[in-house]
Amino acid sequence: MNQPGAEIETANVSTVTEALHLRSVKQPDETAYVFLRDGETPDRSLSYRELEAEARARGGALAAVGLAAGDAAVLLYPSGLEFIQSLLGCMYARVAAAPVQVPTRRSGLERVRRIADDAGTTVVLTTAEIKRDLEERFGTLPELAGLTLLDAESLAPADELPAGRPRPEDIALLQYTSGSTGHPKGVMVSHANFLHNVAETEQVWPSGPDGVVVNWLPLFHDMGMIFGVMLPLCSGVPAYLMEPAAFVRRPLRWLEAVSRFRGTHAAAPSFAYELCVRAAEEAGAEAVAEGLDLSSWRAAVNGAEPVRWRTVTSFTETFGPAGFAPEAMSPGYGLAENTLKATGSSPERRPTVLWVSGPALVEGRLDLLEADADNAKPLVGAGLPAHPTQVLIVDPATLAPCPPGTVGEIWISGPCIAQGYRGRADETRQTFHARPAGADRSDSAPRYLRTGDLGFLHAQELFVAGRLKDVIVRNGRNYYPQDLELSVEGAATGLHPNCAAAFSVDDGESERLVVVVEADGRVLRGTGEEDLRERIRLAVHDGQRLQVDEIVVIRRGVLPRTTSGKVQRRACRELYLHGALKPAVAGRG
């Protein structure tokens, strides 16, 4: 079993590479990472000694091919050990790594090109297998013209690292936002940002001497980066990694890995917990629970905004017989611009739920109700910030701090705030250097990150209400799209979690409400497309007293999502406006 020095030791290091060196000295032959082939079988592992040696060699090789401190390189890898080795190699070379998802469609190649151009690099680090696969799948690759694809086999190992050790302020990562436009923004994350975020994560969800991470999230995504790479490395606990596709094909693999390897920490968005519940129900919940032992799981971090109370209760009820403790469900809130975690719910208590007036909430007021009251809506607390991060609720129009019990924009201050967007000075100033009205304007005054998310504080705990830019306005009232989407999901048996996007469009004469929903053949055979539309209209009307103007039924897998699986409403809206949403059967209605 690994015996980590945890946060007490890492407090004495100032860069990720120093944290790796500390582990290679203190725990040289202990396991750092294990990759699970097909999400089940341990295939390859790395000790801290092996990891440091390989990362240093790759860092020297990058310097040998002309990359210098301050340069950038695109990382094109599946989630696995090659990704981690090259990421850390970039850090040793003081090269900012810009991870990108391996393309499965032609549009993915275009995203690689846009990110490379934005990062100001022509170097793409990948594997020989991926290079062959891209050529076999797409033939010629004009989108990548002018880019040099380098794999580990073509890089000559180098014993000498470039002059100058990595510094805390060096940009270690360019975390590109999933974004709904064709112009992704690179969040500049420094070594110091990573270490502070891990330290705050350890405050809320301490790994302890028996800590074990189990992760299926893509490592190029902010949540996968922290929970799959940085937290295990800096805290000195082993991580068991699987590819996202292994989880998607069979969600229970994730829980089986937690059970088998005695996982203590595993994170995912809300929909992943919902998929596990559905998979257990289809396979027979009692039989599934009998085959699992989830008693070791201390921090089941739920990072969606907002977390659904239905998900919290159904997961706990389904897997409680397998030893899953109600206190283990740990809602949190974070975003790439804050490296990741901003707040988190302590595993020492069960998640907090408030029943609030839905109509009052969309008007910006907090009215607490009993659970069985009319218009009562459950909101799950996202926990508290860890020192020294602070959360402020601000009126997005006046920039004045909101009085207690008022919904406003969530602002964050603290050392986890990233350095800004690469090459976007105006957007960086507006987003990363905000000051509330009437605040001190001196250079020493704290800067705030404007998250674009709406929420409120209750008993110092953060509650997330929705996304500022996604709010739907009908008849002078505000509606949160996730409320409509939740009604849609319950409209028919067989609809999957996270299957809908609600948004409004202006056709020049009026504002129209559009719902896009994914449905597979089983759902359509069971209800018929027109019947499904009618059920959706009734569900939204019953839930929100709203009339849906148009419902677009599409095939599963078409709805645009972020790399962590969250629906991209604005991207969906753009596809709708351009007529690019392929209907499931007969189109719109």
C-alpha positions in Angstrom: 0.0 0.0 0.0 1.3 3.5 -0.8 2.2 5.6 2.2 1.9 9.2 0.9 3.4 12.2 2.5 0.2 14.0 1.3 -0.3 17.7 1.6 2.2 18.3 4.5 5.1 17.3 2.3 3.8 18.9 -0.9 3.6 22.2 0.9 7.4 22.4 0.6 7.3 22.1 -3.2 6.5 24.9 -5.6 6.1 23.1 -9.0 4.5 19.9 -10.3 7.9 18.6 -11.3 9.2 19.1 -7.7 6.2 17.1 -6.5 7.1 14.3 -8.8 10.7 14.3 -7.7 9.6 14.2 -4.1 7.5 11.1 -4.8 10.4 9.5 -6.7 12.6 10.0 -3.6 10.1 9.1 -0.9 8.2 6.4 -2.8 10.4 5.4 -5.7 9.0 1.9 -6.4 5.4 2.4 -5.4 2.7 2.6 -7.9 1.8 6.0 -9.4 -0.7 5.0 -12.2 -2.3 1.8 -13.5 -4.1 1.7 -16.8 -7.1 -0.7 -17.0 -7.4 -2.3 -20.4 -11.1 -2.4 -21.4 -11.7 -0.7 -18.0 -11.1 -3.9 -16.2 -7.7 -5.6 -16.5 -4.6 -3.9 -15.2 -2.5 -3.6 -18.4 0.5 -1.3 -17.5 1.6 0.6 -14.5 4.2 3.2 -13.7 6.2 3.7 -10.5 7.2 7.1 -9.4 10.8 6.3 -10.3 9.8 5.2 -13.8 7.5 8.1 -14.3 10.2 10.7 -13.3 12.8 9.1 -15.5 10.5 9.0 -18.6 9.2 12.5 -18.0 12.7 13.9 -17.7 13.8 12.0 -20.9 10.9 13.4 -22.8 11.6 16.9 -21.5 15.1 16.7 -22.8 13.9 15.3 -26.1 11.5 18.2 -26.6 14.3 20.7 -26.0 16.5 18.8 -28.5 13.9 19.3 -31.3 13.8 23.1 -30.6 11.1 23.7 -28.1 12.1 26.3 -25.6 10.7 27.6 -22.3 7.5 29.5 -23.0 6.6 27.5 -26.1 3.6 25.3 -26.4 2.8 21.8 -27.8 -0.4 20.1 -28.6 -1.0 16.7 -26.8 -3.0 14.3 -28.9 -3.4 11.1 -26.8 -6.1 8.9 -25.5 -6.5 8.8 -21.7 -3.6 6.7 -20.5 0.0 6.6 -19.4 1.4 8.0 -22.6 -0.6 11.2 -22.0 0.8 11.6 -18.5 4.4 11.0 -19.5 4.3 13.6 -22.2 2.4 16.1 -20.1 5.1 15.9 -17.4 7.8 15.9 -20.1 6.4 19.2 -21.3 6.5 20.6 -17.7 10.2 19.6 -17.4 10.9 21.4 -20.7 8.9 24.4 -19.5 6.6 23.9 -22.5 2.9 24.6 -22.1 0.9 21.5 -22.9 -2.4 21.9 -24.8 -4.3 18.6 -24.6 -6.8 17.8 -27.3 -9.3 15.0 -27.7 -8.2 12.4 -30.4 -10.5 13.2 -33.4 -13.1 10.7 -34.4 -14.7 13.0 -37.0 -13.3 15.4 -39.5 -14.4 18.3 -37.3 -12.1 17.0 -34.6 -9.1 17.6 -37.0 -10.3 21.2 -37.4 -10.3 21.6 -33.6 -6.8 20.4 -33.4 -5.8 22.9 -36.0 -7.6 25.8 -34.3 -6.0 25.0 -30.9 -2.5 24.6 -32.4 -2.9 28.0 -34.1 -4.3 29.6 -30.9 -1.4 28.1 -28.8 1.1 29.4 -31.4 2.7 26.0 -32.0 3.3 23.7 -34.9 4.2 20.7 -32.7 1.8 18.0 -31.9 2.9 15.2 -29.6 1.1 11.9 -30.2 1.7 8.2 -30.7 2.7 6.3 -33.9 -0.6 4.3 -33.6 -2.7 7.5 -33.6 -0.8 8.9 -36.6 -1.6 5.7 -38.5 -5.2 5.6 -37.4 -5.8 9.2 -38.5 -4.3 8.6 -41.9 -6.3 5.3 -42.3 -9.5 7.0 -41.1 -9.3 10.3 -43.0 -6.8 9.7 -45.7 -5.0 13.0 -46.4 -5.0 15.5 -43.5 -5.1 19.0 -45.0 -6.4 20.4 -41.7 -3.1 19.5 -40.1 -0.9 20.9 -42.9 2.1 22.6 -41.5 1.9 20.8 -38.2 4.6 18.3 -37.1 3.3 15.2 -35.5 5.9 13.7 -33.1 5.6 10.4 -31.4 7.7 9.0 -28.6 9.5 6.6 -31.0 10.7 9.4 -33.2 11.9 11.5 -30.3 15.5 10.7 -29.4 15.9 10.3 -25.6 18.0 13.1 -24.1 19.8 13.0 -20.8 20.2 16.7 -20.5 17.3 18.9 -19.5 17.0 22.5 -20.8 18.7 25.1 -18.8 16.5 26.6 -16.1 14.2 24.7 -13.7 10.4 25.0 -14.0 9.1 27.9 -11.9 5.8 28.3 -10.0 4.6 30.9 -12.4 5.4 28.9 -15.6 2.3 28.0 -17.6 2.1 24.2 -17.3 -1.2 23.7 -19.2 -3.4 25.4 -21.7 -6.8 24.0 -20.8 -9.0 24.7 -23.8 -12.6 25.3 -23.1 -15.1 23.1 -24.8 -16.8 26.3 -26.1 -19.7 26.5 -28.5 -17.9 28.6 -31.1 -15.2 27.8 -33.5 -12.7 29.7 -31.4 -11.7 27.8 -28.3 -10.1 29.7 -25.5 -6.9 28.4 -23.8 -7.0 28.8 -20.0 -3.4 29.4 -18.8 -2.9 27.2 -15.7 0.4 27.6 -13.8 2.3 25.1 -11.7 1.2 27.2 -8.6 -2.4 27.0 -9.7 -2.2 23.2 -9.8 -0.6 22.8 -6.4 -3.0 25.2 -4.7 -6.0 23.4 -6.2 -4.7 20.0 -5.1 -4.1 21.4 -1.6 -7.7 22.8 -1.4 -9.1 19.5 -2.7 -7.1 17.7 0.0 -8.6 20.0 2.6 -12.2 19.0 1.6 -11.6 15.4 0.5 -8.4 14.2 2.2 -6.9 11.1 0.6 -5.2 9.8 3.7 -2.7 6.9 3.8 -5.0 4.5 2.1 -6.1 6.8 -0.7 -6.8 5.3 -4.1 -8.2 7.2 -7.1 -10.3 5.5 -9.8 -10.9 7.7 -12.9 -12.7 7.3 -16.2 -12.9 11.0 -17.0 -10.9 12.2 -20.1 -7.5 13.4 -18.8 -7.5 16.3 -21.2 -10.6 17.7 -19.4 -10.2 19.8 -16.3 -11.9 17.4 -13.9 -10.0 14.4 -15.3 -6.8 16.4 -15.1 -7.1 17.1 -11.4 -8.7 13.8 -10.2 -6.9 11.5 -12.7 -3.4 13.1 -12.8 -2.6 15.9 -10.4 -4.3 14.8 -7.1 -2.8 11.3 -7.2 0.6 12.6 -8.1 0.8 15.5 -5.6 -0.8 13.5 -2.8 1.2 10.3 -3.5 -1.7 7.9 -3.9 -2.2 5.4 -6.8 -4.6 6.1 -9.6 -6.4 3.4 -11.7 -7.3 4.9 -15.0 -9.7 3.7 -17.8 -10.7 5.2 -21.1 -14.0 7.1 -21.1 -15.3 4.8 -23.8 -15.0 1.9 -21.4 -17.3 3.6 -19.0 -19.7 4.7 -21.6 -20.0 1.2 -23.0 -20.7 -0.3 -19.6 -21.0 2.2 -16.7 -20.8 -0.4 -14.0 -17.1 -1.0 -14.9 -16.4 2.2 -12.9 -18.0 0.9 -9.8 -16.5 -2.5 -10.2 -13.1 -0.9 -10.3 -13.8 1.1 -7.2 -14.9 -2.1 -5.5 -11.9 -4.2 -6.7 -9.1 -1.7 -6.1 -10.7 -0.2 -2.9 -11.1 3.2 -4.4 -11.5 6.1 -2.0 -11.8 9.0 -4.5 -13.7 9.1 -7.8 -15.3 12.1 -9.6 -17.8 12.5 -12.3 -20.6 14.8 -13.5 -24.1 14.0 -12.3 -25.2 12.1 -15.5 -22.5 9.4 -14.8 -24.1 8.5 -11.5 -27.5 8.4 -13.2 -26.2 6.1 -15.9 -24.9 3.7 -13.2 -28.3 3.7 -11.5 -30.0 2.9 -14.8 -27.5 0.2 -15.6 -28.0 -1.4 -12.2 -31.8 -1.3 -12.7 -31.5 -3.0 -16.1 -29.2 -5.7 -14.7 -31.1 -6.2 -11.5 -30.2 -3.8 -8.7 -30.1 -6.3 -5.9 -27.8 -8.7 -7.9 -25.5 -5.8 -8.9 -25.2 -4.6 -5.3 -24.4 -8.1 -4.0 -21.4 -8.2 -6.4 -19.9 -4.8 -5.3 -18.2 -3.5 -2.1 -18.3 0.3 -2.2 -17.5 0.7 1.5 -14.1 2.2 0.7 -15.5 5.0 -1.4 -15.2 8.2 0.7 -15.4 11.0 -1.8 -17.8 10.4 -4.7 -17.3 13.9 -6.1 -20.3 15.1 -8.2 -19.2 18.0 -10.3 -22.3 19.0 -12.3 -23.9 22.4 -12.1 -26.4 22.0 -10.6 -26.3 18.6 -9.0 -29.7 16.9 -9.1 -31.3 15.8 -5.8 -32.9 12.9 -7.7 -29.5 11.7 -8.7 -28.1 11.9 -5.1 -31.0 9.9 -3.6 -31.3 7.3 -6.4 -27.6 6.5 -6.4 -27.4 6.3 -2.6 -30.5 4.1 -2.4 -29.4 1.8 -5.3 -25.8 1.3 -4.0 -26.3 1.6 -0.3 -26.7 -2.2 -0.1 -23.3 -2.4 -1.7 -21.8 -0.4 1.2 -22.0 3.1 -0.4 -22.3 5.6 2.5 -24.8 8.5 2.0 -22.0 10.9 3.3 -19.7 9.8 0.4 -21.8 11.6 -2.2 -19.8 14.9 -2.4 -21.3 17.6 -4.6 -18.8 20.3 -5.7 -18.5 23.3 -8.0 -15.6 24.2 -10.2 -14.5 25.3 -13.6 -11.3 25.4 -15.7 -10.8 29.1 -15.1 -10.3 28.2 -11.4 -8.0 25.3 -12.3 -11.0 23.2 -11.2 -12.4 22.9 -7.7 -13.9 26.1 -6.1 -16.2 24.6 -3.4 -16.9 21.1 -2.1 -19.2 19.3 0.3 -17.5 17.6 3.1 -17.8 13.8 3.2 -18.4 14.1 7.0 -22.0 15.0 6.3 -24.7 14.2 3.8 -25.4 16.5 0.9 -27.5 19.6 1.7 -30.8 20.1 -0.1 -33.0 23.2 0.1 -36.5 23.2 -1.2 -37.1 26.6 -2.8 -39.8 28.4 -4.8 -39.1 27.8 -8.4 -40.9 31.0 -9.6 -39.1 33.1 -6.9 -35.7 31.7 -7.9 -36.0 32.7 -11.5 -36.8 36.2 -10.3 -33.6 36.2 -8.3 -35.2 35.6 -4.8 -34.6 32.8 -2.4 -37.9 31.6 -0.8 -37.6 28.4 1.3 -40.5 25.9 1.2 -41.5 22.6 2.5 -40.6 19.7 0.2 -44.3 19.0 -0.6 -45.3 22.6 -1.3 -46.5 23.7 -4.7 -43.7 24.9 -7.0 -41.1 23.5 -4.5 -37.8 22.8 -6.3 -34.8 21.0 -4.8 -31.4 22.6 -4.9 -28.3 20.6 -3.8 -25.6 22.5 -2.0 -22.2 22.6 -3.7 -20.3 22.9 -0.4 -18.0 25.6 0.9 -14.7 27.0 -0.4 -11.5 25.9 1.2 -9.1 28.4 2.6 -7.9 30.8 1.1 -10.5 30.7 -1.8 -13.5 33.0 -1.3 -16.9 33.1 -3.1 -18.9 36.3 -3.6 -22.4 36.7 -5.1 -22.6 39.8 -7.3 -25.4 41.5 -9.3 -24.2 40.9 -12.9 -25.7 44.2 -14.0 -24.5 46.6 -11.2 -21.5 44.6 -10.1 -22.6 45.3 -6.5 -22.4 42.4 -4.0 -25.9 40.8 -3.5 -27.7 40.9 -0.2 -28.2 37.6 1.6 -31.0 35.5 0.0 -30.5 36.9 -3.5 -29.4 35.1 -6.6 -26.5 36.6 -8.5 -23.4 35.8 -10.4 -20.8 33.6 -8.7 -17.4 35.4 -8.3 -14.3 33.6 -7.0 -11.0 34.9 -5.6 -8.0 33.0 -4.5 -4.7 31.4 -5.7 -6.4 28.7 -7.9 -7.6 31.4 -10.4 -5.8 30.7 -13.7 -3.6 33.3 -15.3 -6.2 34.2 -18.0 -6.9 33.3 -21.6 -3.9 32.9 -23.9 -3.6 35.8 -26.3 -6.9 37.4 -25.2 -6.1 40.4 -23.1 -9.5 42.0 -23.1 -11.4 38.8 -22.2 -8.8 38.1 -19.5 -9.2 41.5 -17.9 -13.0 41.2 -18.0 -13.2 37.6 -16.7 -10.2 37.2 -14.4 -9.7 40.7 -13.0 -13.2 41.7 -11.9 -13.7 44.0 -9.0 -17.1 44.5 -7.3 -18.6 48.0 -7.2 -17.1 50.2 -4.5 -14.1 47.8 -3.9 -10.5 48.8 -3.5 -8.9 49.4 -6.9 -5.3 49.1 -5.8 -3.0 46.5 -7.2 -2.9 44.7 -3.9 -6.7 44.3 -3.7 -8.0 40.8 -4.6 -9.0 40.0 -8.1 -12.2 38.0 -8.8 -13.0 35.5 -11.5 -16.4 36.1 -13.1 -17.8 32.6 -13.6 -20.9 33.4 -15.6 -22.8 31.0 -13.3 -25.8 32.1 -11.1 -26.2 31.1 -7.5 -26.5 32.1 -3.9 -25.0 31.5 -0.5 -27.0 29.9 2.3 -25.4 29.2 5.7 -22.1 30.0 3.8 -22.7 27.1 1.4 -22.9 27.7 -2.3 -26.0 26.7 -4.3 -25.8 26.9 -8.1 -28.9 28.0 -9.9 -27.9 28.0 -13.6 -25.8 29.5 -16.3 -26.2 33.3 -16.8 -26.1 33.2 -20.6 -28.4 30.1 -20.8 -31.4 31.7 -19.0 -34.6 31.6 -21.1 -36.8 34.7 -21.0 -40.5 34.1 -21.8 -43.3 36.6 -21.1 -41.0 38.7 -19.0 -40.0 35.8 -16.8 -36.7 33.9 -16.5 -36.5 30.1 -16.7 -33.5 27.9 -16.2 -33.1 25.4 -19.1 -32.0 22.6 -16.9 -35.4 22.6 -15.2 -37.1 22.2 -18.6 -34.6 19.5 -19.6 -35.3 17.5 -16.4 -39.0 17.6 -17.3 -38.1 16.3 -20.8 -36.1 13.4 -19.4 -39.1 12.2 -17.4 -41.5 12.4 -20.3 -41.0 8.9 -21.7 -39.5 5.6 -20.5 -36.1 5.0 -22.0 -34.9 8.6 -22.4 -31.4 8.8 -21.1 -30.0 11.2 -18.6 -28.6 14.4 -20.1 -30.5 13.8 -23.3 -32.1 17.2 -24.0 -31.2 20.9 -24.7 -33.6 23.7 -24.2 -33.0 27.2 -25.6 -34.9 30.2 -27.2 -34.5 31.6 -30.7 -35.7 34.9 -32.1 -37.3 34.4 -35.6 -37.7 38.1 -36.2 -41.3 38.2 -35.0 -41.2 36.5 -31.6 -39.0 34.6 -29.2 -39.6 30.8 -29.6 -38.8 28.0 -27.2 -37.1 25.0 -28.8 -36.3 21.7 -27.2 -33.9 19.2 -28.8 -34.0 15.7 -27.5 -32.1 12.5 -28.2 -34.0 9.3 -28.6 -32.9 5.8 -29.7 -34.9 3.3 -31.6 -36.2 1.6 -28.5 -37.8 4.8 -27.3 -39.4 5.6 -30.7 -40.7 2.1 -31.1 -42.3 2.3 -27.7 -44.0 5.7 -28.1 -43.7 6.9 -31.7 -42.2 10.2 -32.5 -45.3 12.3 -32.5 -46.4 10.7 -29.2 -43.0 11.5 -27.8 -43.3 15.1 -28.8 -46.8 15.3 -27.2 -45.5 13.8 -24.0 -42.6 16.3 -23.9 -45.0 19.2 -24.4 -47.2 18.0 -21.6 -44.2 17.4 -19.3 -42.8 20.9 -19.8 -46.2 22.5 -19.4 -46.9 20.6 -16.2 -43.5 21.3 -14.8 -42.9 24.9 -15.8 -46.2 26.1 -17.3 -44.5 26.8 -20.5 -45.5 26.0 -24.1 -42.8 24.5 -26.2 -42.9 25.9 -29.7 -40.8 23.3 -31.5 -39.4 19.9 -30.6 -36.5 18.4 -32.6 -36.0 14.7 -32.1 -32.5 13.5 -33.0 -30.5 10.3 -32.8 -28.5 9.5 -29.8 -24.9 10.8 -30.0 -25.8 13.8 -32.1 -26.4 16.3 -29.2 -23.2 18.4 -28.8 -21.5 17.9 -25.5 -18.4 18.9 -23.6 -15.6 16.5 -23.1 -17.0 15.6 -19.7 -20.5 14.8 -21.2 -22.4 18.0 -20.4 -24.8 19.3 -23.0 -23.6 22.4 -24.9 -26.8 24.4 -25.3 -25.3 27.2 -27.3 -23.6 24.8 -29.7 -26.9 23.0 -30.1 -28.6 26.2 -30.8 -26.1 27.1 -33.5 -26.6 23.7 -35.2 -30.3 24.2 -35.0 -30.1 27.6 -36.6 -27.9 26.2 -39.4 -30.2 23.3 -40.0 -27.4 20.9 -39.1 -29.3 18.7 -36.6 -30.0 15.4 -38.2 -33.5 14.1 -37.2 -34.1 10.7 -35.7 -36.8 9.9 -38.2 -39.1 12.5 -39.7 -37.6 15.8 -38.5 -39.2 18.6 -36.7 -42.6 19.3 -35.3 
